């Protein structure tokens, strides 16, 4: 019996709470180095490219709570109400 391989497609699939950011200025650049900086007052990911530019992702120590009311009566998740996220 042949095993069936699952495939994933991003097109047309809605994922709750998913936010995708694109950086079109980065397309085609070649990564030279990636550096992770972690200290008590600074956290960042620095992606450096061969053309001597970099994309720095500053990381903030915070959390977010997103209140959601869901119905599970059928055994499947059904969104009834979603409120705005609350940030720390």
N, C-alpha and C positions, 0 to 999 in steps of 0.2 A: 504494500500500500504506500503510495507516494505521500509525503508530508506536504501540507499546504503552507506556503510562506505568506504571512500577513504583510500587507503593504500599507504604508501611511501616505496620505495625500493631504497637503495643506490647503489645496484649492477647494473652496466651498464648505469647508468644515469650520463651524463656529465653536470656539472654545471660550467658555465664560471666564472673565477676568484676565484674558490674555491681551497684552499690549505689545505690539511689535514696532520697533523703531528701526528705520533704515538710515544709513549714512552714505548717500550716493557719492559724496566726494572721495570716499575710500575705495570705491570699486576699481579693481585692476591694480591696486598698489601691492607691492611685495613686502611682506613682513620680514624685518631684519631681526627684531628682538621683542620679547614681551617681558615686562617687569611688574611684579606685584609688590606694592609698598604697604606695609602694615605697621603702624605705630599708634601710640595712644592719641595723637592729635591729627594724624593724616593716614588715610586709606585710599589707595587708588590702583587701578590697572593702567599701565602705560604701554600702548602698542606702538612700537617704533617701526617706521618703514624705511626701505632702502633709499628713498629720495630725501631722507633727513627730516621728514615730517613725523608727527605722532598724533595718535588719538588717545586722550587721557580720559578714563572713566573714574571720576571721583565717587567714592562710596561713603554714604552717610550712615551712621549708626542709629537707625530709627526703625520703627515698625509701623505697619498699617493694619487696621482692622476694617474689614468690609462686611457689614451686616447683610445677611441674606436670609430670606424666608423661603423654604423649599418644601415641596410636597413629595413624599416618598410612598404614597399609598399603593401605587401600582408596582413598586419595586424599582422604578426608574426615577431619576432626579428630574423634577419639574420646577423651574424657577417661578415663584409667585410674586416676590418683591425683592428688590435690591436697593439699598440705600447708598449714599455717597460714602467713599472711604473716609475713615477717621485716621489722621496721621498723628504720631507721637510728637 
